[in-house]
Amino acid sequence: MNNCKRIFYFFTLTAILFSMLVPSVGRAQVLNETTKKRIAVGIGLFTDIWQNMPSGTKTRTINQGFHAYVLYGVPFGKSNFGVGIGLGLSVHNMYGNFTVTGKNDTTRFTVIPDSISYKRSKMTLPYLELPIEFNFSTKKKFAMGIGFKLGYLLPAFTKYVGDNPLPPHEELRMKLRNIKNLEAFAYGPYLRIGYKWFHFYGYYQLSDVFKKGLGPNVYPITLGFLLRPF
């Protein structure tokens, strides 16, 4: 399946789910007060704990990332429970002592020699996401949500800032977008829990970053926080 078909199917699924949950807002297409109260906007920071790193490679203790989303919630009658669906963006970073290289149609992490001085080497993976969650909230503003999200990989890239390993060894700044063998989709469960506008957040990715057998079997466990001012 090519990228165009994947994007088409992703947005078709999103449109169908939204049409099932989001009510009509009238001819003027102006959100009424009830609908506005059902929309939640979240923005936050997190760190990724990368799993299954190849032997000899290391990542930073903090691999900072960013996510934001808009969620539309539908309560179950007058209870404190409900279901929500939305759209989001998550940007994952992997900082390490290696560069991402390709050889014989496979992708691997090549450790940077100790003789090479460098400031930064990272891989960035941005995902457009579709989260679906069951949530609970009280009148005292305590809230939690348990959900599952599917992400579609946007253009990823690697970045290196450091000495050029080739003479004359001047500083090299390099950004590459042709990372091979990346999985187009990422998915997994998540949990958020918080009070008022501040929430703790955790996500366990079930899918590998690279296609099986064509790259390292790495995946992130994500921990961070969310601000939900709306």
N, C-alpha and C positions, 0 to 999 in steps of 0.2 A: 504493500500500500504506500503510495507516494505521499509527500507532505501536504499537497493540496487536498487530497481526499481526507487525510487525518484532520486537518483544520476544519473542513466542511462538516465531518461527522461530529466533531467536538462542539461546534457552535450550534448544530442542529439539535443535539442532545440538550444543550443549555436552553435553547429556545422552547423546546417541548416542556422541560421541567418548569421553566418560568411560567408558561401558559397555564400549567396545572395549578400553580400556587398563587400567582398574582392576579387579583381581581381587576375587572374593568374600572377605569378611573373616569369614565364619562367622556362626552363629546369634546369637551375643551381640553382633555388630557391633562388636567390639573390634579395633583395628588390631594386627596382629602386628608383630614387630620388623622383619621384612623390608620390610613395607609402610611402616612409619615411616621407614626409611632412604631410601625412594624419594621422600619428600615434601620439597620445598625451599620455604622461605619467603624472599622477598626484599623489601626496602624500600629506597628510594633517592630522591635528588634529582637534578634535571637542569635544563638551560637549553634553551630553544628558539631556534633561529636561523630567523626567519620569512622565507620566500621570496616573491617577487613582490609586495612591498608597493607599493601605489599611489603615484604620484608625489606628493611633498610630505609623505608620512607617514614617521614614524620610530618604531622600537621601541627599547627599552632594550637595552644590551649584554647584560645578564643578565635573562632572562625565566624566573624560577625556577618549577619545577613539581615535582610529587611523584608517585611511583608505588609500588605494592605489589602482590604477587601470591603465589599458592600454585601450585606446579608439581608434578605427579606424573610421575616418570620411570620408564621401562622400559628396562633395559639390553639390548643385543644379546648374549645369551649371557654369556660370561665376558670379553668384550672391554671396552675403555675407551669404547666408543661406545654411544649410547642415543637414545631419543626421549622427549619430554616434552610434556604438555599441562596447561593450568591455567586459572585465572581471575585477573584482575587489575583494578586501578583506576589510571588515569593522569589527572592533573589538569594541563592545559596552560594557561598564562597568556600573554597578549599585552599588554604595557604599552606605551603609545605616546602620541604627541602629537595624538590624535584621539579622537573619539567615534564609536560605531557607530550609524548612523541609517538610516531607511528612507524611500524616496521613489519613487512610481510603481511600487510592487510590487517594487522592487529594494533591495538593501542596499548601503550605501557607508560609507567611512570619511571623516568630516568633520574636517578639521584644526582644532585649537583655535587661535584667533587669539593672536598674541603679546601682545595687550593683556589677555588673561585669565590670571590667576595660578591655577595648580592644583597639587595635591600628587600626584594619582594619577588615571589613566584606564586602565582595563584591560578585557579580555574574558577570561572564564574558561570553559574547555571541559573538562568531566569525561567520561571514557569508561570504561564497563565493558568489559573486554577478554578475548578468548580467544586466548592465545598457544599456538603449536605450534612446537616446536624440535627440531633434531638437536643433540646435545651430545657432548662429549668431556671426560673427566677422567682424571687419573692418581692413583696412590697417594700421590704427593707433593703432592696438593691443587691442582695446576694444572687449570683448567677453562675451557672455552669453549662457547658455544652460538650457533648460527645458526638464526634462526627467522622466523616470519611471524605477525603478529597482526591480528585483526579487532576493532575497537572499536565499541560502540554508544553514541551520545551521550546522556548523562544531561542533566537540565535545565541549560542554560548561562545565563550572565548577564554583564552589563556593570556596572562600578562606576566612579563618578566622585566625586572629592573635590576641590573647588576653588571658585573664585568663581562665583557665579551671573552669567551674561552679561546678565541682565535687572536693572534697578534694583530694590532698592537695592544690588545686587552683594554680598550677604552670602554667607558660606560655604555651599555646597550639598553635601550628601551624598546621592547617588542610586544606587540599585541596581535594574536593570531585567532582567527575564527574558524579555521578548518579542522575542528576536532572530529575525528572519525569514530564511528561505532557507538555513538551515544544513543540511548533509548529515547524514543520520541515522547513517551509518557512516563509519569511518576505517580505513585498512588500510595495511600496508607491512612491509618486512623489518626485522629488527633483529639486532644482534650484541652479545654480551657476552663478555668475556675477563677472567680474574682468577686470583687465588691465595688459597686458603682462603676466607675470608668476604668479601673485598673484590674487586669486579668493576667494570671500566669498561663503559659501556653506550652504544650508539648506535642510533638509529632513524630511518629515512627514510620519511616518510609519502608514499604514492603518490597519495592522494586529496586533493582540495581541501577546505577547510573549508566553503565555500559552494557551493551548486548552480551549475552552469555557466551563465553569462550573467545570473545574478541576484545576484551579489555579487563581491567581489574574489577573484581566483584565488590565494589565499594558502594555504600549507601549511608545516608545520614540519620542520626537521631537528633532531633531539634528541641532545644529548650530556650524559652525566652518569655517575653511579656507583650501584652497588647494594651493599647489605650483605646477605649470606646467612648469618645465624648458625645456621640450621637446614637 
